Amino acid sequence: MPLPPPREVAITVTGVNHHYGRGEARKQALFDNHLAIHRGEIVIMTGPSGSGKTTLLTLIGTLRGVQEGSIRIDQTELAGLAPPDQVRMRRNIGFIFQQHNLLDAISARQNVRLALELSAAPRREHNQRADAILGTLGLADRVHYKPRNLSGGQRQRVAIARALVNQPRIILADEPTAALDKDSGAIVVSLLRRLADEQGSSVMIVTHDNRILNVADRIVNMVDGRIVSDIRVKETMVICAILKRCEIFKEMSPSDLTDVAQKMREERFANGATIIRQGDIGDKFYVIAQGRVHIQVESATGTRAVASLAEGGFFGEVALLRDQPRNATAQADGEVLAYTLSKADFLAAVRAHRSFEAQLSAQLFHRGG
């Protein structure tokens, strides 16, 4: 079967700094931040209050101007973007904030319709679409209620309906479940997950709510204006499952396996591509996730096939362990998806995890080195 295509990057943050105030009161809030969010991905950002999470969110949403660095949304650079263009960008973004900012003089349905008025949706569909999303969020019997007659949690759900009714491709949420009970919060995150999976929406959520962490593809932690970790939750689970089928990793504890998986990176190779070449300097260790790889050795008498590796197979370790050039060539047979570990991370894993070292030694002995 052909491999699924790599996901398109929707939001790219590069070297972003931000300051508040002027002169002696000038204070830096963000420090050299880098982040990429893909289509169909939910990224949850956590961290202490005042660490810069909301600042970064509002920069991505064009609610503040980019001072230093670059932020791109669908290849549009936000730094230096003219105000009219910023307004146009906002129309394609669904915003969910702690403050619902509803208009008290009109009903829940009419508040949601405001977002539809700015879209290309036919007017005859406005009521139907507004009522449908309000119903999804448990407010089917409240469509004609004005905000003052709704509870705080209900008002928040109306605001969420307004943000999502146009099925925006970018959704930015600041504490979207803070005012919601467990069941209402679960409905909201389920809807966000559906938009990500079915519509390819990219979702960034700033939250302190541990109840919704399981919806995340990645969890990013920010401390004192800096992104200090970026954990690929879903991908790490997939890599761990693959590693468990790999002989050298199967004795590792779940925590050790997770530690290794979080350091691995996805790489794709077309049919016939040379993945590593005999004689080159080794810089990575490879585990096959999908596809097949042929290993061959070149000598004065010709080329000799030595192995054919499928899912769960691994290669590239000898050159790293012995600090020597590659002793064989690896070539893709069909499309190949592999996860790679840098030389530094591979050697660190060998040193840190005795079970890894023991299993690796056994496999090398079995292979004959």
C-alpha positions in Angstrom: 0.0 0.0 0.0 1.3 3.5 -0.7 2.3 5.5 2.3 0.1 8.3 3.5 1.5 11.7 2.4 3.4 13.8 5.0 1.1 16.4 6.5 1.3 20.0 5.3 2.6 22.6 7.6 -0.1 25.2 8.4 1.6 27.4 10.9 5.4 28.1 11.2 6.9 30.2 14.0 10.6 31.0 13.5 12.8 32.9 16.0 9.9 34.9 17.5 10.7 37.5 20.2 8.2 39.9 21.7 8.4 42.9 24.0 6.0 44.9 26.0 6.4 48.6 27.0 9.0 51.1 26.1 12.2 52.6 27.4 13.1 51.5 30.9 9.7 49.8 31.2 10.4 47.6 28.2 10.2 43.9 29.1 10.8 40.9 26.9 7.9 38.3 26.9 9.0 35.8 24.2 12.5 34.6 23.5 13.5 33.0 20.2 10.6 30.6 19.8 10.3 28.0 17.1 7.2 25.9 16.3 5.5 24.2 13.4 1.8 23.0 13.4 0.6 20.7 10.7 -2.8 20.3 9.0 -5.1 18.1 11.1 -3.0 18.5 14.2 -4.0 19.5 17.7 -1.2 21.1 19.7 -1.8 21.9 23.4 0.4 24.5 25.0 0.9 24.4 28.7 3.0 26.3 31.2 2.8 28.6 34.2 0.7 31.7 34.1 2.6 34.6 32.6 4.9 32.4 30.6 4.0 33.9 27.3 1.5 31.3 26.0 -1.4 33.8 25.2 1.1 36.3 23.7 2.2 33.7 21.2 -1.4 32.7 20.5 -2.4 36.3 19.8 0.6 36.8 17.5 -0.4 33.8 15.4 -3.9 35.1 15.3 -2.8 38.5 14.0 -4.2 40.2 17.1 -0.7 41.6 17.7 1.9 42.5 15.2 5.1 40.4 14.9 8.0 42.4 16.2 11.0 40.1 15.7 11.1 36.8 13.8 8.7 35.2 11.4 5.2 33.7 11.6 3.7 32.2 8.5 0.1 30.9 8.0 -0.4 29.0 4.8 2.7 30.6 3.3 1.5 34.1 4.2 4.1 36.0 6.3 2.5 37.9 9.2 5.5 40.1 10.0 4.8 43.4 8.4 1.3 42.5 7.2 -0.8 45.5 6.5 -3.9 46.0 8.7 -6.5 45.2 6.0 -4.7 42.0 5.2 -4.6 41.2 8.9 -8.4 41.5 9.0 -8.7 39.2 6.1 -6.5 36.6 7.8 -8.6 36.7 11.0 -11.7 35.8 9.0 -10.2 32.4 8.3 -9.3 31.8 12.0 -11.6 30.5 14.7 -10.9 32.2 18.0 -12.0 30.9 21.3 -11.1 33.1 24.3 -11.8 32.9 28.1 -14.0 36.0 27.7 -16.9 35.0 25.5 -17.6 38.5 24.2 -21.2 37.8 23.2 -23.6 40.5 22.3 -26.3 40.6 25.1 -29.0 42.1 22.9 -29.3 39.2 20.5 -30.0 35.5 20.9 -27.5 32.6 20.9 -28.4 31.7 17.3 -27.9 35.3 16.2 -24.5 35.5 18.0 -23.4 32.4 16.0 -24.8 33.8 12.8 -22.5 36.8 13.1 -19.6 34.6 12.1 -21.6 33.2 9.1 -22.3 36.8 7.9 -18.6 37.1 7.2 -18.4 33.9 5.3 -19.5 32.8 1.9 -22.2 30.5 3.3 -25.6 31.1 1.6 -27.9 33.1 3.9 -30.6 30.5 3.6 -28.3 28.1 5.5 -27.3 30.4 8.3 -30.0 29.5 10.8 -29.7 25.7 10.0 -25.9 25.8 10.5 -26.1 27.9 13.6 -28.7 25.6 15.2 -26.8 22.5 14.2 -23.6 23.5 16.0 -25.4 24.8 19.0 -27.2 21.4 19.2 -23.8 19.6 18.9 -22.7 21.6 22.0 -25.8 20.7 24.0 -27.7 24.0 23.4 -30.5 22.9 21.1 -33.1 24.2 23.6 -31.3 27.5 24.1 -31.0 28.8 20.6 -33.4 31.7 21.3 -32.0 32.6 24.7 -30.0 35.8 25.1 -26.7 35.6 26.9 -28.0 37.2 30.1 -30.3 34.2 30.5 -27.6 31.6 30.0 -25.1 30.2 32.6 -21.4 31.0 32.3 -20.7 27.6 30.8 -23.6 28.0 28.3 -22.3 31.4 27.2 -18.9 29.9 26.7 -20.3 27.2 24.5 -22.2 29.8 22.4 -18.8 31.5 21.9 -17.2 28.2 20.9 -20.1 27.6 18.4 -19.5 31.0 16.9 -15.8 30.3 16.5 -16.3 26.9 14.9 -19.5 27.3 12.8 -17.5 28.1 9.7 -15.2 25.1 10.2 -12.1 27.3 10.0 -8.8 25.7 8.9 -7.0 27.4 11.9 -8.5 27.3 15.4 -6.8 29.2 18.3 -8.2 28.5 21.7 -7.2 30.2 25.0 -8.6 28.1 28.0 -11.6 26.9 26.0 -12.8 24.5 28.7 -12.0 26.6 31.8 -15.7 27.5 32.4 -17.1 24.1 31.5 -17.9 21.0 33.4 -16.4 17.7 32.6 -19.1 16.6 30.1 -19.3 19.9 28.3 -15.5 20.1 28.1 -15.5 16.6 26.6 -18.0 17.6 23.9 -15.9 20.6 23.0 -12.6 18.7 22.6 -14.4 16.0 20.7 -15.7 18.6 18.2 -12.2 20.0 17.9 -10.8 16.5 17.3 -13.4 15.9 14.6 -12.6 19.2 12.8 -8.9 18.3 12.9 -9.5 14.7 11.6 -12.2 15.4 9.1 -11.6 18.9 7.9 -7.8 19.1 8.4 -8.2 22.0 10.8 -5.0 23.0 12.7 -5.8 23.6 16.4 -3.7 25.3 19.0 -5.0 25.2 22.5 -3.6 27.1 25.5 -4.8 25.4 28.7 -4.1 24.4 32.3 -6.9 21.8 32.0 -5.3 18.3 32.4 -8.6 16.7 31.5 -8.1 17.5 27.8 -4.5 16.5 27.3 -5.5 13.1 25.8 -6.9 14.9 22.7 -3.4 16.3 21.8 -1.2 15.2 19.0 1.6 17.3 20.6 2.0 18.9 24.0 4.3 22.0 24.0 5.5 23.5 27.3 6.4 27.2 27.6 8.3 28.6 30.6 9.5 32.2 31.0 8.8 33.0 27.4 10.6 30.0 25.9 9.3 26.8 24.4 11.2 24.2 26.5 9.7 21.0 25.3 7.6 19.7 22.4 6.3 16.1 22.9 4.7 14.3 20.0 2.0 12.4 21.9 0.3 10.4 19.1 3.5 9.9 17.1 5.4 8.7 20.1 2.7 6.1 20.8 3.0 4.9 17.2 6.8 4.8 17.3 6.7 2.9 20.7 4.5 0.3 19.1 6.9 -0.2 16.2 9.9 -0.3 18.6 8.3 -3.0 20.7 8.3 -5.2 17.6 12.1 -4.6 17.2 14.2 -7.1 19.0 16.7 -4.7 20.4 14.0 -2.5 22.1 11.5 -5.1 23.3 13.1 -5.5 26.8 13.0 -1.8 27.5 10.7 -0.4 30.1 7.8 1.8 28.8 9.4 5.0 30.2 12.8 4.1 28.6 11.1 3.3 25.3 9.2 6.6 25.4 12.4 8.5 26.0 14.0 7.0 22.9 10.8 7.4 20.8 10.5 11.1 21.5 14.0 11.6 20.1 13.2 9.8 16.8 12.3 11.7 13.6 10.3 10.6 10.6 12.0 10.2 7.2 10.5 8.9 3.9 12.3 7.3 0.9 11.0 6.7 -2.6 11.3 3.4 -4.3 15.0 2.7 -5.2 16.4 5.5 -3.0 19.7 4.9 -1.4 19.2 5.4 2.3 22.7 4.8 3.4 25.8 4.2 1.2 28.7 1.9 2.0 31.8 4.0 2.8 29.9 7.1 4.0 30.2 8.4 7.5 27.4 7.1 9.7 25.2 9.7 11.4 21.8 8.0 12.0 20.2 4.8 13.2 17.1 3.6 11.3 14.0 1.6 12.3 11.6 0.7 9.5 8.0 1.7 10.1 6.6 0.7 6.7 8.1 -0.8 3.6 11.1 -3.0 2.9 14.9 -2.2 2.7 17.5 -4.3 1.0 21.0 -4.4 2.5 24.0 -5.2 0.2 27.7 -5.2 0.4 30.1 -4.1 -2.4 33.5 -5.8 -2.7 36.2 -6.3 -5.3 34.2 -9.4 -6.6 30.9 -7.6 -7.0 27.7 -6.7 -5.0 26.3 -9.2 -2.5 22.8 -9.1 -1.0 23.0 -9.7 2.8 19.6 -8.9 4.2 16.1 -7.8 3.4 14.4 -5.9 6.2 10.7 -5.2 6.8 8.7 -3.4 9.4 10.4 -3.4 12.8 13.8 -4.1 11.1 16.7 -1.8 11.9 20.1 -0.9 10.4 22.9 1.6 10.6 24.1 0.8 14.1 27.5 -0.7 13.3 29.1 2.5 11.9 27.8 4.4 15.0 29.1 2.0 17.6 32.5 1.5 15.9 32.8 5.1 14.7 33.7 3.7 11.2 32.3 4.3 7.7 29.2 2.5 6.7 29.9 -1.2 6.0 26.9 -1.8 3.7 24.4 0.0 1.4 20.7 0.2 2.3 18.2 0.7 -0.6 14.5 1.2 -0.5 12.4 -1.5 -2.1 9.1 0.4 -2.7 8.2 3.4 -0.6 9.8 3.3 2.9 8.8 5.2 6.1 11.5 5.1 8.7 12.2 6.6 12.1 15.7 7.8 12.7 17.8 8.4 15.8 20.8 10.7 15.5 24.2 9.3 16.3 24.4 11.3 19.6 21.0 10.2 20.8 21.7 6.6 19.7 24.9 6.4 21.7 23.3 8.1 24.6 20.5 5.4 24.6 23.1 2.7 24.5 24.9 4.2 27.5 21.8 4.9 29.5 19.7 1.8 28.9 21.5 -1.4 29.8 18.7 -3.5 28.3 19.2 -1.7 25.0 22.9 -2.4 25.0 22.4 -6.1 25.9 19.8 -6.6 23.2 21.9 -4.8 20.6 25.0 -6.9 21.4 22.9 -10.1 21.0 21.5 -9.0 17.7 25.0 -8.0 16.4 26.3 -11.4 17.5 23.4 -13.1 15.7 24.1 -11.1 12.6 27.8 -11.8 12.8 28.7 -8.1 13.4 
